């Protein structure tokens, strides 16, 4: 069978993202992936390698096409407070958008670290570390600008943002319609940072 053309490859990868996102790495089986992606087993292995490599590419595509919008809103705001509000707003929007499986792909994946291969677990942990570093830098920026008290532990606040973000994704999976609860979770964390 001829190799899949690049635009077909990306389309197939987007379909894999949806399957992994809704079922997780461990619970996703090969027949489900093949059916969703519209590929034969040989085409999948020829184009993507094994399931683990496919999952890594799916994570990267998710970060590029979906998670990036949250980071872009965080960094493009005129203030740290505005950036965090926009970040949480986009997080809630993505988590409750019916075109997505629910929650956040990265957060959903993080809850099953013990059941994924070590290389994937390392990649996921690194992504969380990078998120912490990003939020830490924003909190410190807010402290320098006088938006956030310098007495507050910047690292703990960055962890609180990540914890709230992941909590929002879990609650969104429980009940996608309860947007107000998700907003209250974000508001509580924002109050802890900026009060």
Buried (B, 14 or more C-beta within 10 A) or exposed (E): EEEBEEEBBBEBBBBBBBBBBBBBBEEBEEEBBBEBBEBEEEBBBBBBEEBBEBBBBBBBBBBEEBBEBBBBBBEEBEEBBBBBBBBBBBBBBBBBEEEBBBBBBBBBBBEBBEEBBEEBBEBBEEBBEEBBEBBBBBBBBBBEEEBBEEEBEBBEBBBBBBEBBBBBBBBBBEEBEEBEBBBEBBEEBBEBBBE
